[in-house]
């Protein structure tokens, strides 16, 4: 009588249950999430784990090509990065019906790569790409920047929702070329340009290309002289380190919630920002200016806004019902205690620009810089008559009773109707007490 091998029977049962499926089968949702978190090339390497991983990878809709060490020399770039990208795109082309949700390409660029990059961008646009993220820093000495194909981008007008472009140039005469028709990007909500050579931003944004749905706009290290446009849909505007910029104008900004400008530390007087004009911004809550010279004229027509800035405005025209301002006063621009009456008069006139706010926080290196001499206070009117709360923060707080009393008297004169929050020095950290 033969003895039944139970171990063999159990193994056969397991084989029947797992037929066509690996024993260590992971849920597709888990694998799909892992692949989403990886750039495309590492995800491609993971696909060799099993046919299940390979199938999910090839059905992905995100192409994410990120080269390591973008700041390195071009000669050090492993050529297999481009070869791997090309092989993966060839595999993706075989899936005719798969659209591309996002295409990101960050790599060091050489002029001989131009046709290849053109081909990759055309493929992404043909597949209805929604998010496009391109960063192509030149990797060789004397290498020209990649000429971003605006005609190709125009072909993506129906699908594109987000466009981020860095380290490229655009055809300076594209706005006059009949080959590129006027195009409206109905779905584009986010536009970010960094180190992009473009002669006229207005012609790009409201000339040939119109963006009626734009909500987020960021411009960094771009050589524009002036930026003026109308955008009822815009919610956030960031302009940073644009050294040639002297004028910013945003009209009909009925939905603008946040504006931020950061000046370059290398600005010379001739090229520094002169004028900011924002109108219709009834939802503006945050307005930030950093690193500005003392010749900026700001005209802001809005209400209930919070303002943050570093530097001095030459003059301002602000709505009479604003709420909160945080102002950083550079130590190099503040008058010393023994300075002339003219310098204190300039500071007083500057502070008066913000009398329309309900709450103001003044940030200074040394709180003693806000002590106006008694003879000055007796001959000049207070700058902040309508203020409700005045707060002072400083790195160096007054130490003696005499300095604390002088600062308190100066702030009470400055804002006679306000609750005063003064700094005290404790454990080398900024803190406050109420007066």
C-alpha positions in Angstrom: 0.0 0.0 0.0 1.5 3.3 -1.1 1.8 6.2 1.3 0.4 9.5 0.0 3.0 12.3 0.0 1.1 15.2 1.6 3.9 17.7 0.9 3.7 17.0 -2.8 -0.1 17.4 -2.8 0.1 20.7 -1.0 2.7 21.9 -3.5 0.5 20.9 -6.4 -2.5 22.8 -4.8 -0.3 25.9 -4.5 0.7 25.6 -8.1 -2.9 25.5 -9.2 -3.8 28.5 -7.0 -0.9 30.6 -8.3 -0.9 29.5 -11.9 -0.2 32.5 -14.1 0.7 34.6 -11.0 4.0 34.8 -9.1 3.9 33.4 -5.6 5.1 36.8 -4.2 2.5 38.8 -6.0 2.2 42.5 -4.8 -1.0 44.5 -5.2 -0.9 46.5 -8.5 -1.8 49.7 -6.6 1.3 49.3 -4.4 3.6 48.7 -7.4 2.0 51.6 -9.4 2.6 54.0 -6.4 6.2 52.9 -6.1 6.8 53.5 -9.8 5.1 56.9 -9.6 7.6 58.0 -7.0 10.7 57.0 -9.1 12.1 58.9 -12.1 11.6 56.9 -15.3 15.1 55.4 -15.6 15.2 53.9 -12.1 11.6 52.7 -12.5 12.7 51.0 -15.7 15.4 49.1 -13.8 12.8 48.0 -11.2 10.7 46.6 -14.0 13.1 43.7 -14.3 11.8 42.3 -11.0 8.9 40.5 -12.8 6.6 40.7 -15.8 4.0 42.3 -13.5 6.3 45.3 -12.8 7.2 45.5 -16.5 3.5 45.6 -17.5 2.7 48.4 -15.1 5.8 50.4 -16.0 4.9 50.4 -19.7 1.4 51.6 -18.9 2.6 54.6 -16.9 1.8 58.1 -18.1 4.7 60.0 -16.6 8.1 60.3 -18.4 10.6 61.6 -15.9 14.2 61.9 -17.2 16.5 63.4 -14.5 20.2 63.4 -15.1 22.5 63.5 -12.1 24.9 66.4 -11.5 23.4 69.0 -13.8 26.2 71.4 -12.9 29.0 69.1 -14.0 31.0 69.3 -17.1 29.5 67.9 -20.3 32.5 65.7 -20.9 31.7 63.8 -17.7 28.2 63.0 -18.7 27.7 59.3 -19.2 26.3 58.8 -22.7 24.2 55.9 -21.5 21.7 58.4 -19.9 20.6 59.6 -23.4 20.7 56.1 -24.8 18.5 54.8 -22.0 16.1 57.7 -22.5 15.9 56.9 -26.2 15.3 53.2 -25.6 12.5 53.9 -23.2 10.8 56.3 -25.6 11.1 53.7 -28.3 9.3 51.2 -26.1 6.7 53.8 -25.2 6.0 54.6 -28.9 4.8 51.0 -29.3 1.9 51.7 -27.0 -0.1 53.8 -29.5 -3.1 54.7 -27.3 -1.2 55.8 -24.1 -1.3 59.6 -23.6 1.4 61.4 -21.5 0.3 63.2 -18.4 3.8 64.6 -17.5 7.1 64.9 -19.4 10.1 66.1 -17.4 13.6 66.4 -18.9 16.5 67.7 -16.8 19.9 67.1 -18.4 23.1 68.9 -19.5 22.7 70.1 -23.0 25.1 70.2 -26.0 24.3 71.8 -29.3 24.5 68.4 -31.0 21.6 67.3 -28.9 19.2 69.8 -30.4 17.5 67.5 -33.0 17.1 64.7 -30.4 15.5 67.1 -27.8 13.2 68.5 -30.6 12.1 64.9 -31.4 11.4 64.1 -27.7 9.3 67.2 -27.2 7.3 66.6 -30.4 6.6 63.1 -29.2 5.3 64.4 -25.8 3.1 67.0 -27.5 1.7 64.4 -30.0 0.7 62.3 -27.0 -1.3 65.1 -25.4 1.1 66.1 -22.6 -0.4 68.1 -19.8 2.6 69.0 -17.7 5.9 69.9 -19.4 9.1 70.5 -17.3 12.3 71.3 -19.2 15.7 72.2 -17.8 18.6 72.1 -20.1 21.7 73.9 -18.7 24.5 74.1 -21.2 27.2 71.6 -20.3 30.1 72.8 -22.5 32.1 76.0 -22.7 30.8 78.3 -25.5 27.8 76.0 -26.1 24.6 77.9 -27.1 21.4 77.5 -25.1 18.7 75.2 -26.5 16.3 77.1 -28.7 12.9 76.2 -27.3 10.5 75.4 -30.1 7.6 77.7 -29.6 5.7 76.2 -32.5 5.8 72.8 -30.8 4.5 74.4 -27.6 1.7 76.1 -29.6 0.6 72.6 -30.8 0.1 71.6 -27.1 -2.3 74.5 -26.4 -5.4 72.3 -26.0 -3.9 70.0 -23.4 -1.1 71.9 -21.5 -1.9 72.8 -17.9 1.6 73.4 -16.5 4.7 74.7 -18.2 8.1 75.0 -16.5 11.1 76.0 -18.6 14.7 76.6 -17.4 18.0 77.5 -19.1 16.8 77.9 -22.7 16.3 80.7 -25.2 13.4 81.6 -27.4 13.4 82.9 -30.9 13.5 86.7 -30.4 11.6 87.3 -33.6 8.9 84.7 -33.1 6.2 87.3 -32.4 6.7 88.6 -36.0 6.7 85.3 -37.8 3.6 84.4 -39.7 4.5 80.7 -39.3 3.5 80.8 -35.7 -0.2 81.6 -35.3 -1.7 83.4 -32.3 -2.5 80.7 -29.8 -4.7 80.5 -26.8 -3.7 78.1 -24.0 -7.2 77.6 -22.5 -6.1 75.1 -19.9 -2.7 76.5 -18.9 -2.8 77.3 -15.1 0.9 77.4 -14.1 3.8 79.0 -16.0 7.4 79.2 -14.7 10.3 80.6 -16.6 13.9 80.6 -15.1 17.0 81.8 -17.0 15.0 82.0 -20.2 16.2 84.4 -22.9 13.1 86.1 -24.3 13.2 89.6 -25.7 9.6 90.7 -24.9 7.5 89.0 -22.2 4.4 90.9 -23.2 4.4 89.5 -26.7 4.8 86.0 -25.3 2.1 86.3 -22.7 -0.5 88.4 -24.4 0.7 88.7 -28.0 1.2 85.5 -29.8 0.3 83.4 -26.8 -2.7 84.1 -24.6 -3.2 82.5 -21.2 -6.7 83.3 -20.0 -6.7 80.7 -17.3 -3.3 81.3 -15.8 -3.2 81.2 -12.0 0.5 80.9 -11.1 3.3 82.8 -12.8 6.9 82.7 -11.7 9.8 84.5 -13.4 13.4 84.0 -12.2 16.7 85.3 -13.6 15.1 86.5 -16.8 16.4 89.6 -18.6 13.1 91.6 -19.0 13.1 95.4 -18.7 9.4 95.7 -18.0 6.6 93.3 -17.3 3.1 94.7 -17.9 0.0 92.6 -18.6 -3.6 92.1 -17.8 -4.8 88.9 -16.1 -8.1 88.5 -14.3 -7.3 84.8 -13.5 -3.9 85.2 -11.9 -3.6 84.3 -8.3 0.1 84.2 -7.6 3.0 86.2 -9.1 6.6 85.7 -8.2 9.5 87.7 -9.8 13.0 87.0 -8.5 16.5 88.0 -9.4 15.7 89.8 -12.7 18.5 92.5 -12.7 17.2 94.6 -15.7 13.7 94.9 -14.5 12.5 98.5 -13.8 8.7 98.3 -14.1 6.0 95.8 -13.1 2.4 96.3 -14.0 -0.5 93.9 -13.4 -3.9 95.2 -14.5 -7.4 93.8 -13.8 -5.8 91.4 -11.2 -9.2 90.7 -9.6 -8.1 87.3 -8.3 -4.5 88.0 -7.4 -3.8 86.7 -3.9 0.0 86.9 -3.6 2.8 89.0 -5.1 6.5 88.5 -4.4 9.5 90.4 -5.8 13.1 89.6 -4.8 15.7 91.9 -6.2 19.2 90.9 -7.2 22.0 91.8 -4.8 24.0 92.9 -7.8 21.6 95.6 -8.9 22.9 99.0 -9.8 20.9 102.1 -9.4 20.3 102.5 -13.2 18.6 99.1 -13.4 16.8 98.8 -10.1 13.0 98.5 -9.9 11.3 101.8 -10.2 7.6 101.2 -10.2 5.1 98.6 -9.2 1.4 99.0 -10.2 -1.3 96.6 -9.3 -5.0 97.3 -9.8 -8.2 95.6 -9.2 -6.6 93.0 -6.8 -9.5 92.8 -4.4 -8.3 89.3 -3.1 -4.6 90.3 -2.7 -3.5 89.2 0.8 0.3 89.0 0.5 2.6 91.6 -1.1 6.4 91.1 -0.7 9.3 93.2 -1.8 12.9 92.3 -0.9 16.2 94.0 -1.7 14.7 97.1 -3.3 16.4 100.4 -3.5 14.8 103.5 -2.0 13.4 104.7 -5.3 10.5 102.3 -5.8 7.1 103.8 -6.3 4.3 101.4 -5.4 0.7 101.8 -6.5 -1.5 99.1 -5.1 -5.3 99.3 -5.4 -6.7 96.6 -3.1 -8.1 95.9 0.4 -7.4 93.6 3.3 -3.8 93.0 2.2 -0.8 91.7 4.2 2.5 93.3 3.0 6.0 92.0 3.6 9.0 94.0 2.3 12.6 94.7 2.9 13.9 98.1 2.0 12.3 101.5 1.4 9.7 102.8 -0.9 10.1 106.2 -2.5 6.3 106.7 -2.3 3.2 104.6 -2.3 -0.4 104.8 -3.2 -2.3 102.2 -1.1 -6.0 101.5 -0.5 -7.2 103.1 2.8 -8.5 99.8 4.2 -5.5 97.5 4.3 -4.8 95.2 7.2 -1.2 94.0 8.0 2.3 94.9 7.0 5.7 93.3 7.9 8.5 95.7 7.0 12.2 94.9 7.3 14.3 98.1 7.5 18.0 97.4 6.5 20.4 98.8 9.1 22.5 100.5 6.4 19.5 102.7 5.4 18.4 103.7 8.9 19.5 107.0 10.5 21.8 106.8 13.5 20.7 108.4 16.7 22.8 111.5 16.1 21.9 111.9 12.4 20.5 115.0 10.9 16.8 115.9 11.1 16.6 115.4 7.3 17.3 111.6 7.6 14.7 111.2 10.4 12.3 113.2 8.3 12.8 110.7 5.4 12.1 107.8 7.7 9.0 109.4 9.1 7.7 110.1 5.6 8.4 106.6 4.6 6.4 105.1 7.6 3.5 107.4 6.8 3.0 105.5 3.6 1.7 102.6 5.7 -0.7 104.5 7.8 -3.6 102.8 6.0 -2.7 99.5 7.6 -4.3 98.3 10.8 -1.2 96.3 12.1 2.5 96.8 11.4 5.5 94.8 12.4 8.8 96.6 12.0 11.9 94.4 11.8 15.3 96.1 12.5 18.8 95.0 13.4 19.0 97.4 16.4 15.8 98.8 17.9 17.6 102.0 18.9 17.4 103.0 15.2 13.7 103.7 15.7 14.3 106.3 18.5 13.4 109.7 17.1 15.0 112.6 18.9 12.7 114.5 21.3 13.1 117.8 19.5 12.1 116.1 16.2 9.0 114.6 17.8 8.0 118.0 19.1 8.1 119.6 15.6 6.7 116.8 13.4 3.3 115.1 13.3 3.1 111.3 14.0 3.4 109.1 10.9 1.0 106.3 12.0 -2.1 108.1 13.4 -4.6 105.4 12.4 -2.6 102.3 13.4 -4.1 99.7 15.8 -1.1 97.6 16.6 2.6 98.3 16.2 5.1 95.6 16.9 8.9 95.9 16.8 11.3 92.9 16.5 15.1 93.3 16.5 18.3 91.3 16.8 19.6 93.8 19.3 17.2 95.0 21.9 17.6 98.1 24.2 19.4 97.1 27.4 19.2 100.1 29.6 16.2 101.7 31.2 17.0 105.0 29.4 17.0 103.4 26.0 13.9 101.4 26.7 12.1 104.5 27.8 13.3 106.5 24.8 12.2 103.8 22.4 8.8 103.5 24.1 8.3 107.2 23.9 9.3 107.3 20.3 6.9 104.5 19.3 4.0 106.1 21.3 4.7 109.3 19.3 4.9 107.3 16.1 1.6 105.5 16.6 -0.4 107.3 19.4 -3.5 105.2 19.1 -1.8 101.8 18.7 -1.1 99.0 21.1 2.7 98.8 21.3 4.7 95.5 21.3 8.3 96.1 22.3 11.3 93.8 22.1 13.3 92.6 25.1 16.7 90.9 25.0 16.6 87.4 26.4 19.1 84.6 25.8 20.1 86.2 22.5 16.7 85.5 21.0 14.1 88.0 19.8 11.1 88.3 22.1 8.4 90.8 22.9 6.5 92.3 25.8 3.4 94.4 25.6 3.2 98.0 26.6 
